[in-house]
Amino acid sequence: MSTVATTENLEATNQHFSVDADGKEVVDVSFKSEALGVPAEQGYGWPQLEFGETIGREQRYTIARKLGWGMHSSTWLARDTVLDKFVAIKVLTGYTTKMYERGVTWEADALRLLSCTPQSKHCVELLDEFTIKGRGSAGSHLCFAMPFYGGDTKALLKSRNSPFPLPLAKRIILHLLRGIAFSHERGIVHTDIKLDNILFTTSATTEDIERWTQSDPSRRNPSEMSPDGVMQSAISQPMKAPSEKEALRATFVLSDFGCAQPSELHDDRRITSLLLRAPEVLLGGKWDTPADIWTFGCLVYEIITARPFFRYKRNQVYDFSEMANLLYQMMLKTGDVFRAEQLSVWPLAIEYFQPENCYLKKEPKIFYFTMEDNIAQHKLLPDDELRPASDFLRRCLRLNPEERVTAKHLLQDKWLQGVE
């Protein structure tokens, strides 16, 4: 079935008509999946690929199905006809491809650095890269061929009815930390570490994947209207989540370096998901690899409790905005304090803090929770794990980035000793 719908099936299911204040009819368009047919010039330009289509140098890769998509790309299962095995191909949108060509994004460079010998099995590997011409207004697409992984850790957590058991949680944490340490050693700040971007390997063979694709054929959504005409987007069909036993044998891999930057002090730039964002980034300061360590600390808490460490909501007691309340939570939950030498060089700090004493402007009551209390409230870790887990988190979640431990040193922490 074609990405562009045939003339026999032109009825678009995503058009909704309404009338504006002037009585003029307005057409609203929504999409089941990525918005195919929206131009690269408007910030989009998703690839329009066919099942069975061949792409790459000498048409090496045959598209089998769509595995998933995000704001900047979609990922496809493809057969490597040279090596006769399945790979995953990340295909960037036309807009993101242009950003790379202009030197705004750095993903291809980061992937090349990570894929130089010696490599780490805990960072995604670049097998091949090429550019294909897109259809319609999508522009061109930079493509990265990578090993086919079994899925991502966010989906793995969602597939469960409970948090990860501690042995699996520790395995994910250790493998993720190894990936972060390796990327930092190669001079790369990831800037977007989150559960979605932690993949895991699969034990499925080529024959297993063939049986999977035959038993659950690739499918498309109903016809939808777009600026380029009527389209049919492919349905995302990732593999079924593995069992707990299988997950305990998997290797976890840091992936998606689409927002990565060279390791150096960067000026004000919004990076990382909001609830995982380091204080120096929130307050407009310069940042480098310690920003990844803060994010990692927040994720460690999430991996062992299945809950976010912070919440983005207003504080009615002190009439704090969401951002002011996030800074307040950082102080309470880490037991740490902001210092004048930090706040004086973070441009946005003046909006929230009194420069003369480093207090939040509305002077809320400060009552610190211990890290042990933060973890113990969920009743998930045995008593003998609370102290070492808390000490580990405290080393990551320091408000002053200069006081955060490096990934390399964290690998020696006693809490992770004996984990594999």
N, C-alpha and C positions, 0 to 999 in steps of 0.2 A: 504494500500500500504506500502511496506516495505522500511525501510531506505536504506538497501542494495538492489539495483535494481535486479529484477528477470532476469533470462537468456533470457527471451523473449524481454527484453528492455535494451540491453547493449550498445546502441549507446550513447556515451558521447558527450554532446554538448559544453563542455568547453575546448576542446583541440585545440590548435592553433600551427601550425608547422611553423618554420622559419629556416633559415640557418645562422650559426655564421660566424665569420671572417675566420675560417679554412675550411668552406664549409661543416661543420657537421650539420646534421639536429637536431634541438632543439625543444622539446615539451614544450610549455607554457600552463599552466593550470590556469584558473580563476574560481571563484565560484560565484554563484548567491546569496548565503547566507553564513553562517559560513562554514569554510572549513572542512567538515566532512572527516574523514579518515586520517588526518594529525596527526602524533604521538604526544603523550604527551611529549616525550623526546625532541621534537623540539619546545616546548613551547605552544602546542595547546591541542588536545585531547578533542574536543567537544563531548558531549553526542549524541548517536545515538538512539533516542527513537521512538517507534512505536505508532501510534494512537490505543487506546484500550489496550495498555500494562499496566500491574499493577506493581507498585513499592512500596517500603517502607516496614516497618515491617508488617508482615502478609498480604502483598500485598494490603495495605489499599487504595492506590491512583491509580485511573485509568486515564491514559493520554488522554486528549481530543483534544488539539491542541497546537501549539507553539504560544506564545504571542510576543516573541522578543528574541534578542540575543545581546551579546556584546563581548568584547575581552576575558573576563574571565568566561563567563557562558551563558546559554540560559534559558529562563523562559517559563514555560508550564502551561496551564490550566489543572487542574485535578479534578476529582470527589473524594471527601472524602467519602468512602463507609461506614464508621462508623457513621459520623455525617450527611451523606446524603446532602452535600453541596459542592460547588465548592471552590477550593483554588488555589493559584498560587504556583508553585514549582520552585525555582531557583536551577538549576543544574550546579555546577561548572565544568569547564574543568578538565581533568586529570592532566594537569600541575599545575593549581591553587590549586587543591586538594593536590598535593604533596607539594606545597609551604606552605599550612596550616599545614600539618603533620610535616614539618620541622621547624615550628614556625616562618616562614617568614611573613605570613599574619595572620590577627587577627579577621576576620569577625565573625566567630562562637562565639568567646568570647564576642565581642561587642554586638551581637544580644542577647546573654544570659543575659548580663547586662541590656540591654534595656527592656527585657521582664520580669524582676523580678517585683513583686508587690511593690509599685504602679507603673503602667505603664503610658505612655503618648500616647494619641490617635494621636499625631503628629509625632511619630516615628514608623517605621515599626515593626510589632510584629512577633516574631518567634513562630510558632505553634508546629513545630516538626522538627527534624533533623535526618538524616540517611545517610548511604553511600551505593551506588549500584556499582556493577561491570560493567565496561564499555565494549563495543564491540571492537574487533580488537586491534589497538594500542592506544586506547583512555585512557587506565588506569581506575582507579576507580573515582567515582564522589561523592563528598560531596553534599548533597541536603538539602535545607531549605524550609519547607512548611510555607506559609504565607497567610494572607487573600488575597482574590482576589480584586485588585483595578481596577479602571476604566481606568487608563492610566497615562501618565506623562505630566508634565506641558509644556515641549518643544513641544510635539505633539499637546497639546491644543492650544498653541500659533500659531503653523503652520496651524491649521485648520481655523484660522481667517484671515480676510483681513485687520485687523487693530490691534493696541496694545490693551491690556486688558483695559476695562473701570476701572476707579480709584477704585470703590468699590471692584471689583474682585481683582485688583492688591494688594490692601491693605489686603484683606483677605488672599491671598497667602503669602504675606510678613509676616503677623502676625503668621500664622500657621507654616510657615517655621522657624521663629524665636523661637517659642515655642519648636519645635523639636530640634533646635540647643542648646537651653538653657538646655533642658532635657538631651541631650547626654553629654554636658559638665559637668552637675551635676553628671552624672554617670561615669565621668572620661574618656570620649571618645572624641578624635579629629576626625572629619569626614574625612577631607582632600580632599574630592572630591564633594563638594556641587556644583550642577549645575542644570539647568532646567530639564534635563533628569532624575535626581534623586529626583525630587519632584513629588510624586504620588498623586492621589486624589481618594477618595472613590466613590463607585457607589451605586445607589439605586436599581440596578437590583436584582431581586429575583432569586432563583434557577430556577424557571420556566421561567423567562425572559432569563436567560443564556442558558437554554435548547433550547428555541425557536431560539435564535441567532445562536447556533451551528448547528441546523437543517436547518435553512434557508441559512446559509453560511457555508457549510461543510468544514472540514479541508482539506488542499491541500498540494501537494508537488511540488517542482521544477522538471524540466526535469533531466534525468540521467546525472551524472557528474563523471569524472574520478578522483580518489584520490589514494594516496599511499596504501590504504587498499582495492582498487578495485573500482567498479562503485557504486556510492551512489546517493540517492535522498533526499536532505535536505527538511525539512518542511518549508512551507511558513509562515512567521510571520503574524498573523491575530489578532491584538488587537481590542478591542471594538471601535466602532465609537465614536468620540469626543462628549462630552455632549453639550447641549445648554448653552448659557450664564446663563439662569435662573437656570439650573441644577448645573452649576459650582458654582454659588453663594450659593448653599446649601451644597456643598461638603466640606469634611474635607481634607486638604492638609497634606501630610505625608512625612517626610524626610526618604529616603530609600537608599539602596545600600551602605552598610558599608564595602564593599570589600577592600577599601584602608584605613580603620580606624586604628588609633593607640592609645595606652594609652596616657592620658594627662600627659605630662612631656616634658622637653626641649629635643628636638630631634636634632641630628646633621644633617649636610648637606644631604638632600634627596629630590629629585624632587617630589613634590606633587601638585595636583590641575591642572586643565586646565590652559594653559599658560596665557591667558588674565584675568584669575581670581586669579592668583598666587600672594601672598603677597610679598612685596619687600624683606623681610628678607629671604624668600625662594629663590627668584630670585638670591640673592647675596650670597647664600651658608651659611647663618647664622643659628642659632638655632631657632626653632619654636615650638609653642604650640597652645593652643586654639585661641589666637589672629589672627592666620593665617586664621581660619574659619571665623572670624568676617570681615576681609578684603574681603574675597571671598563673604560673604553675602552682604556687601555694594555694590560691583560691580554688584551682581545679583539684588539688589533692583533697581538700575538704569536701568538694562535691563528689569526688569518686568514692570516698569512704562513707559518706552520709546520704548520697543521692539528693542533696539539697544545696542550693547556692549559699555561699558564705555571707553575702550581702543582699539586701533588697532595695530596689529603687522605688521609693514611695515617700510621700510627704510625711513630716512629723507634726501632728496636730498639737502636741503639747507645747512645742517651742516655735510653732509656725515656721518650720524649716521647709524650704523647697526640697525637691527630690535630691538635687546635687548637694545641698548643705547637709541633708540628712545622711547621705552616703559618706561624706567626710566625717560626720559625727560617729557613724557606725565603725569606720576605720579605727578611730581612736578607742572606742569602747571594746571592740572585739580583739584588737591586737594588744591592748594594754600599753600602747606606745604613744608618744606625743610628737606633735609637729614642732620643729625648732626654727628659730629666727633665721639662721643661715640658709635654711631651705626655703622658707616662705618668702624671703627677700628676693629670691631669684626666680620664683615661680609667678609669672605675670598675673594670673587670675586669683592668687591667694588673697589679694586686697579686698575682693568681693565678699569673702567669707570670714576672714580672720582680722583680729585687732593687731596691728603691727607692733605695738608697744609690749604686748605680753603673750602673743600667739594664741589667745583664746578665740574661740568662735564668737562672732559678733553678738549673738543673743545669749551668751554665757550659760549654756545648758549645764545641768548637773552632770558631772563626770563620775561614773561608777563603772570600774573596769571589771569585765568578765575575764576569768582566766581562760586560756586556750583549752585547758582540760575540761572546764565547764561547758564551753562551746561544743566540744565533741561528745562529752558524757551525756548531755541532755537527750541525745538520740538513742542511747542504750544499744549501741551496735558493736562497740569495741570492748573486749575483755579488759579488766582493770589493769593488768600488767602491760597493756598496749597504750593506755591513755597518756602516760608521761612521755615515752619516746615519740609517739605520734605528735604530741603537742610541741615538744622541743623541735621536731623537724619543721613543723609549720611556722614556728616563731622565727626560725632562721630565714625563711622566705619572706614573711610578711612584716618587714620592717618599713616604717614610713619613710625613713631616709634611705634612698637607693644605695648609698655608699656602704650601708651596714648590712645589706643583703648578701648572703653567701653566694658563691658562684655555683653553677651546675656541676662543675668538676668536683668541687669540695663536697657538695651534697651527696654525690655518689658514694662517699666514704661514711655517710651517716649510719650509725649503728641500727637505726630503725629498719634499714633496707638490707642489712647483712643477712645472707643466707636465702634471700629471695631469688627465684629464677622461674 
